[in-house]
Amino acid sequence: MCNDSRTIVQNAWRAFASHDADRIAAVFTEDAEWLAPAGNATAVALEGPSHIVGRAAIVRFLSVDFSRLFVRDVTVTFHGFHADGERVIVEETMTATLADGRHYANDYCFVFELRDGLIHRVREYADTARGHRMIFGDALGA
């Protein structure tokens, strides 16, 4: 199951990168949740929630909203995929060009919880202070 779980999440990242709504929808349960740190810079900049509930809302974020902030040169460097049963932990660094032309770089850790071969819950962890500095500049970073 660990190798299968890891493969499921690796394939999900390829779907995310495609920004194709149908491909993304195919990897989530209907009642999936994506929990990011409260007040994270991405949610603030996009005026969206930190806790996204439901496959449709997650698909919209990944296929439409994400690209409004991270407009080009999005690169994810994976540092590890660690699987234990239906839980997969992903360590990564994401870089991108922001809508205002500035460079973005931050480290993330995601915990994926699977159910019946689909993603049921994602818990996202990141350096929120760095995210705020990258998106809003030093004056607004906390």
N, C-alpha and C positions, 0 to 999 in steps of 0.2 A: 504493500500500500504506500510506503514512503516514496518509492520511485515514481509510482503513479501520481501521487499527490504533487510531488515536485514538478512532474511533467505538465500536469493540469495548470499549475500556476505559471510555469514558463510559457505555456501556450496562451494563457490569459494576457500576459504582458505583451505578446505579439499582437493580440487582438486590440489591446489598449492603444498601442502605437499606431495601429491602422486608422483609428478614429472612425471606424465603420460601425455604425449603430447595431446592425444585425450581428456582426461578429462578437461585439462586446456583450450584447444581450445574451448570447448563447452560453456564456461562461458563468452567469449569475443565477441564483434562485430568485423566484418572484419576490420573496420577502427579504432580500439581501439588505445589508446595512454597511455603510462605510463611515467609520468613526475616526475623525481627525481631531487634533488638539483644538479645544475651544479657542476662538479668536485667531486662528492661524491666518497668516497673511494672504494666502490664496482665497480663502473664504471671504475675508474682509474686502479684498480687491474686487472680487466678482460679486460682492453683496449676496453671498449665498450662505447656506448652513455649513457648520462644521460636521454635523451628523446627517448624512444623506441616507434616507430610508426608501427602500423599494428599488427594484431593478430599473424601472423607467427613469427614475431620478438619477441613478448612478450612470446609466447609459447617456443621458443628456449631458451630465457633467463631463464625462470622458470623451464624448463624440463632438460636443459643441462648445461648452463653456471653457474647458481647459485651454483650447487654442485661442481664446480671446485674450488670455494673459500671456501664455507661453507661445509666442507666435511663430518661431522658427528655431532651427538648430537644436531641437530637443534631443538630448543624448542621455541615456541611462547607462551607467556603468555599474554592473552587478558585482558585489563583493562576496555574496554567498546566498545560496538557497539551502535552508535547513529544514528537513521534513521529519515529522514525528506523527505517524498516523494521518489523521485528517487536518493537521495543522502544519502550515509551512511559513517559515520566517524568511523574509527577503531583506538583505542589506544592500543598499545602493546609494549612488550619488547621481543626482539629476542636474544637468546644466541645460540652459536654454537662453534664447534672446527674448526679453520681455517686450510687451507691446510698445513701450516707450523707447526701445532700442538698447536698453541697458542689459548687462550680462547677469544671469542668475545661476547660482550654484549652491546646492544644499545636500546634506546627507539625510537619508531616511531609513527607517526600519518599518517593515510592514508585517503584520501577523495575519495570515489568511486562514480562515476556518472554513473547511469544506463540508458539504453535506450532499451525499449521493452524487459525488463527482462534480459538483458545482460549487462556486464560491458563495458562501452564506453570509460571512462577515469578514470585513477588513478593518483592522485596527492600525492606524497610521501614527508613527512617531517621528518627530523631526525636531531640529533646532529651530524653535519658533522665533527666537530673538533674531537669529541670522536671517530667517525668512523675511521678517519685517524689514530688516536693514536692506536686504537685496531688492525687495519690491518697492518699499516706500522711502528708502534712503536713511542715513544715520540719524536724522532729526526725529524720525518717528519710531526707530527701533527701540525696543525695551530690553 
